[in-house]
Amino acid sequence: MNRRAFRDLHGILLLDKPLGLSSNQALQAVRRLLRAAKGGHTGALDPLASGLLPLCFGEATKIAGTLLGSRKAYLAECRLGLTTATADLEGEVVERRPVPPLDAAAIERALARLRGRIVQVPPAYSAIKQGGEPLYAKARRGEAVEAPPREVDIHRLELLSHQQDRLRLHVECGSGTYIRSLAVDLGEMLGCGAHLTALRRLWVEPFREPAMVTLEQLDEAAGNGDEALQSLLLPVSAGLAHLPALRLDERQSLAVSQGRPLDLAPASCVGPCAVLGSDGRLLALGEVSREGRLRVQRGFNL
């Protein structure tokens, strides 16, 4: 990379990540096209998954962690009767079992057990680190890997279609959920095993109806100059659109810009909020206590 050609650029791009690229590969491809000095993604999608990958640039990287913990929705497809080493298409088949006759009621009973707050064991081939090393690195060396169970939230899990040994599911879940593990658990509950065959991320809160941008669209925009590229970026404030907005006066804006806590009227919002200056500019991600004290979690230089 020619670092001298890179520039300060602030905003969020809603990438439609294609199949075959890791999230970091996709990020770097977009970063080169935008010539953005600083960038990060908000939660990895496997190379075999496509769909929404919010990319943060410049000051927007300060809220990447907030977006990482947000609610997400997926379209998932799985195949019954086959269990693989990686819980998806990439791994070798380790077990074959006959698929019993299944009707919608039987599938619904299994899905019902996977809704709500559940305990899930992440796949051995995952990016979770143990001893500073991702589990997939250990698994690829043939080492025995036991991923620690974790609690995750499955807000919505619905069957969209069932054809022979194939299921299509709509999943809405919280942070840290592995859809591959969900497919494996569903297969076990149905008595035949399963693995994930396709995955597409539909949305990430607060981007419930995202206007996603493809790499091809970015490449075309790059040929039309910087203005065309920047028109594809959302402002940093779009990543906080799900939070209440707290508008300050000039005196309060100065206090927040200096990082000082601020005592507000009791009627102010309580909890996380997007803090706006007297001119409407985004100043900070803040949190207001029940006593009305505003503390800055992340300040922005926009």
C-alpha positions as CSV (number, residue, x, y, z in Angstrom):
1,M,0.0,0.0,0.0
2,N,1.2,3.5,-0.8
3,R,0.5,5.2,2.6
4,R,1.1,8.6,1.2
5,A,-2.0,8.2,-1.0
6,F,-4.2,7.4,2.0
7,R,-6.4,10.0,3.7
8,D,-8.5,10.7,6.7
9,L,-12.0,9.6,5.9
10,H,-14.9,9.3,8.3
11,G,-18.0,7.2,7.9
12,I,-19.7,3.8,7.6
13,L,-20.0,1.7,4.4
14,L,-22.6,-1.1,4.3
15,L,-20.8,-3.7,2.2
16,D,-22.5,-6.6,0.6
17,K,-19.6,-9.0,1.3
18,P,-19.2,-11.5,-1.5
19,L,-18.6,-15.2,-1.1
20,G,-15.0,-16.3,-1.0
21,L,-13.5,-13.4,0.9
22,S,-12.7,-13.1,4.6
23,S,-14.0,-10.1,6.4
24,N,-10.5,-8.7,6.6
25,Q,-9.9,-9.2,2.9
26,A,-13.1,-7.4,2.1
27,L,-12.1,-4.6,4.5
28,Q,-8.7,-4.1,2.9
29,A,-10.2,-4.2,-0.6
30,V,-12.6,-1.4,0.3
31,R,-10.0,0.5,2.2
32,R,-7.7,0.6,-0.9
33,L,-10.6,1.8,-3.1
34,L,-11.5,4.6,-0.6
35,R,-7.8,5.3,0.2
36,A,-8.9,5.4,3.8
37,A,-6.1,5.7,6.4
38,K,-8.0,3.8,9.1
39,G,-10.7,1.2,8.9
40,G,-12.2,-1.7,10.8
41,H,-15.1,-4.2,10.4
42,T,-17.9,-4.9,12.9
43,G,-17.9,-8.6,13.3
44,A,-16.5,-11.3,11.0
45,L,-18.4,-13.1,8.3
46,D,-16.8,-16.4,7.2
47,P,-15.6,-16.6,3.5
48,L,-18.6,-19.0,2.9
49,A,-21.0,-16.3,4.1
50,S,-22.3,-13.2,2.2
51,G,-24.3,-10.2,3.1
52,L,-24.1,-7.1,5.3
53,L,-20.7,-6.2,6.7
54,P,-20.7,-2.7,8.1
55,L,-17.2,-1.2,7.6
56,C,-16.1,1.7,9.8
57,F,-13.6,4.3,8.7
58,G,-11.8,7.1,10.6
59,E,-13.8,8.3,13.6
60,A,-16.4,5.6,12.9
61,T,-14.0,3.0,14.2
62,K,-14.8,4.2,17.7
63,I,-18.2,2.7,17.5
64,A,-17.2,-0.6,15.8
65,G,-17.5,-2.3,19.2
66,T,-21.0,-1.0,19.6
67,L,-22.1,-2.4,16.3
68,L,-20.3,-5.7,17.0
69,G,-22.6,-6.3,19.9
70,S,-25.8,-5.5,18.0
71,R,-28.7,-7.7,17.0
72,K,-28.3,-9.4,13.6
73,A,-30.4,-11.3,11.2
74,Y,-29.5,-14.1,8.8
75,L,-30.9,-16.3,6.1
76,A,-29.4,-19.8,6.8
77,E,-29.6,-23.0,4.8
78,C,-28.6,-26.4,6.3
79,R,-28.5,-30.0,5.2
80,L,-29.7,-32.8,7.4
81,G,-28.0,-36.2,7.7
82,L,-24.4,-35.1,7.4
83,T,-22.1,-33.8,10.1
84,T,-18.8,-32.1,9.0
85,A,-15.6,-31.3,10.9
86,T,-16.2,-27.5,10.5
87,A,-20.0,-27.6,10.8
88,D,-20.2,-26.2,7.3
89,L,-19.4,-27.1,3.6
90,E,-15.7,-26.5,4.1
91,G,-15.0,-29.5,6.3
92,E,-14.9,-33.2,5.6
93,V,-17.9,-35.3,6.4
94,V,-17.4,-37.1,9.8
95,E,-20.7,-38.8,10.2
96,R,-23.7,-39.8,8.0
97,R,-27.1,-40.6,9.5
98,P,-30.5,-41.3,7.9
99,V,-33.0,-38.4,8.0
100,P,-36.2,-39.5,9.7
101,P,-39.6,-38.4,8.3
102,L,-40.1,-34.8,9.4
103,D,-43.2,-32.7,9.3
104,A,-43.5,-29.0,10.1
105,A,-44.6,-29.7,13.7
106,A,-41.6,-31.9,14.5
107,I,-39.2,-29.2,13.1
108,E,-41.1,-26.5,15.1
109,R,-40.7,-28.4,18.3
110,A,-36.9,-28.6,17.7
111,L,-36.7,-24.9,16.8
112,A,-38.7,-23.9,19.9
113,R,-36.0,-25.4,22.1
114,L,-33.4,-23.2,20.4
115,R,-35.1,-19.9,21.0
116,G,-34.5,-17.4,23.8
117,R,-31.3,-17.4,25.9
118,I,-29.5,-20.7,25.2
119,V,-26.2,-22.3,25.9
120,Q,-24.2,-22.9,22.7
121,V,-20.8,-24.6,22.1
122,P,-18.9,-22.7,19.3
123,P,-17.4,-24.7,16.5
124,A,-13.8,-26.0,17.0
125,Y,-13.0,-24.2,13.7
126,S,-13.7,-20.7,15.0
127,A,-11.7,-17.5,15.7
128,I,-12.2,-17.7,19.5
129,K,-8.8,-17.5,21.1
130,Q,-7.3,-19.8,23.7
131,G,-3.8,-19.0,24.9
132,G,-3.6,-16.1,22.4
133,E,-4.2,-18.4,19.4
134,P,-7.5,-18.9,17.5
135,L,-9.1,-22.3,17.9
136,Y,-9.1,-23.0,14.1
137,A,-5.3,-22.9,14.1
138,K,-5.1,-25.6,16.8
139,A,-7.8,-27.6,15.0
140,R,-6.0,-27.5,11.7
141,R,-2.9,-28.9,13.4
142,G,-5.0,-31.8,14.5
143,E,-5.0,-30.8,18.2
144,A,-8.0,-31.7,20.3
145,V,-10.0,-28.5,20.7
146,E,-12.8,-27.9,23.2
147,A,-14.5,-24.6,22.8
148,P,-16.1,-23.3,26.0
149,P,-19.9,-23.1,26.1
150,R,-21.4,-19.7,26.1
151,E,-24.8,-18.1,26.5
152,V,-26.3,-16.5,23.4
153,D,-29.6,-14.9,22.6
154,I,-31.8,-16.3,19.8
155,H,-34.5,-13.7,19.3
156,R,-36.2,-15.2,16.3
157,L,-35.8,-18.6,14.6
158,E,-38.3,-19.6,11.9
159,L,-38.5,-22.3,9.3
160,L,-38.9,-20.7,5.8
161,S,-38.9,-23.9,3.7
162,H,-38.3,-27.7,4.0
163,Q,-37.4,-29.8,1.0
164,Q,-36.2,-33.3,1.6
165,D,-32.9,-32.9,3.6
166,R,-32.7,-29.2,3.2
167,L,-33.9,-26.5,5.6
168,R,-34.0,-22.7,5.1
169,L,-34.2,-20.6,8.3
170,H,-34.6,-17.0,9.3
171,V,-32.4,-16.3,12.4
172,E,-32.3,-13.1,14.5
173,C,-29.7,-13.3,17.3
174,G,-27.5,-11.4,19.6
175,S,-23.7,-11.0,19.7
176,G,-21.5,-14.0,19.8
177,T,-23.9,-16.4,18.1
178,Y,-22.5,-19.0,15.7
179,I,-25.1,-20.0,13.1
180,R,-23.0,-23.1,12.3
181,S,-23.5,-24.3,15.9
182,L,-27.2,-23.6,15.7
183,A,-27.4,-25.8,12.6
184,V,-25.5,-28.6,14.4
185,D,-27.7,-28.4,17.5
186,L,-30.9,-28.4,15.3
187,G,-29.6,-31.5,13.5
188,E,-29.0,-33.3,16.8
189,M,-32.5,-32.4,18.1
190,L,-33.9,-33.9,14.9
191,G,-31.9,-37.0,15.4
192,C,-29.9,-37.0,12.2
193,G,-27.1,-34.3,12.4
194,A,-26.7,-31.3,10.1
195,H,-24.3,-28.8,8.8
196,L,-24.6,-25.2,7.4
197,T,-24.6,-25.0,3.6
198,A,-25.2,-21.3,3.0
199,L,-25.4,-18.1,5.1
200,R,-26.4,-14.6,4.3
201,R,-26.5,-11.7,6.8
202,L,-29.6,-9.6,6.1
203,W,-29.1,-6.8,8.6
204,V,-27.3,-5.5,11.6
205,E,-28.9,-3.1,14.1
206,P,-29.4,-0.2,13.5
207,F,-29.2,-0.9,9.8
208,R,-32.5,-2.8,9.6
209,E,-33.1,-2.0,5.9
210,P,-29.6,-1.6,4.6
211,A,-28.8,-0.2,1.1
212,M,-25.8,-2.4,0.7
213,V,-22.9,-1.6,-1.7
214,T,-21.0,-4.2,-3.7
215,L,-17.3,-4.3,-4.5
216,E,-18.3,-3.8,-8.1
217,Q,-20.2,-0.7,-7.3
218,L,-17.3,0.7,-5.3
219,D,-14.9,-0.1,-8.1
220,E,-17.1,1.8,-10.6
221,A,-17.5,4.7,-8.2
222,A,-13.7,4.9,-7.8
223,G,-13.4,5.6,-11.6
224,N,-15.7,8.6,-11.1
225,G,-13.6,10.3,-8.5
226,D,-13.6,10.9,-4.7
227,E,-17.0,12.6,-4.6
228,A,-18.7,9.5,-6.1
229,L,-16.9,7.3,-3.5
230,Q,-17.7,9.4,-0.5
231,S,-21.4,9.5,-1.6
232,L,-21.5,5.8,-0.7
233,L,-20.5,6.4,2.9
234,L,-23.0,7.0,5.7
235,P,-22.1,9.5,8.4
236,V,-20.8,8.3,11.7
237,S,-24.1,9.3,13.4
238,A,-25.9,6.6,11.3
239,G,-24.3,4.0,13.5
240,L,-25.9,5.5,16.6
241,A,-29.4,6.1,15.0
242,H,-31.0,3.6,17.3
243,L,-30.0,5.6,20.4
244,P,-31.8,8.7,21.8
245,A,-30.2,12.0,20.6
246,L,-29.2,14.4,23.4
247,R,-28.8,18.0,22.1
248,L,-26.6,20.3,24.1
249,D,-26.3,24.1,24.3
250,E,-23.0,25.9,23.6
251,R,-21.8,25.8,27.3
252,Q,-22.6,22.1,27.6
253,S,-21.0,21.3,24.2
254,L,-17.8,22.9,25.3
255,A,-17.8,20.8,28.5
256,V,-18.3,17.6,26.6
257,S,-15.6,18.5,24.0
258,Q,-13.2,18.9,26.9
259,G,-14.2,15.4,28.3
260,R,-15.8,16.8,31.4
261,P,-18.8,15.1,33.0
262,L,-22.0,17.1,32.8
263,D,-24.9,17.3,35.1
264,L,-28.2,17.5,33.2
265,A,-31.8,18.1,34.2
266,P,-33.5,15.0,35.7
267,A,-35.9,14.9,32.6
268,S,-33.0,14.0,30.3
269,C,-32.8,10.6,28.8
270,V,-31.2,7.8,30.8
271,G,-28.7,5.3,29.4
272,P,-26.6,5.3,26.2
273,C,-27.2,8.3,23.9
274,A,-25.8,10.1,20.9
275,V,-24.6,13.5,22.1
276,L,-25.0,16.4,19.7
277,G,-23.6,19.8,19.9
278,S,-25.5,23.1,19.7
279,D,-24.9,23.0,15.9
280,G,-26.2,19.5,15.5
281,R,-22.8,18.0,15.1
282,L,-22.1,14.6,16.7
283,L,-19.8,15.1,19.7
284,A,-19.8,11.8,21.5
285,L,-21.3,8.5,22.4
286,G,-22.4,9.1,26.0
287,E,-24.3,7.6,28.9
288,V,-26.6,9.4,31.3
289,S,-27.0,8.1,34.8
290,R,-30.4,8.1,36.7
291,E,-29.1,11.1,38.6
292,G,-28.7,13.0,35.3
293,R,-24.9,12.9,35.0
294,L,-23.6,12.6,31.4
295,R,-20.4,10.7,30.9
296,V,-18.6,10.5,27.6
297,Q,-17.9,6.9,26.4
298,R,-16.3,7.9,23.0
299,G,-15.6,11.4,21.8
300,F,-15.6,12.2,18.1
301,N,-13.4,14.7,16.2
302,L,-15.6,15.4,13.2
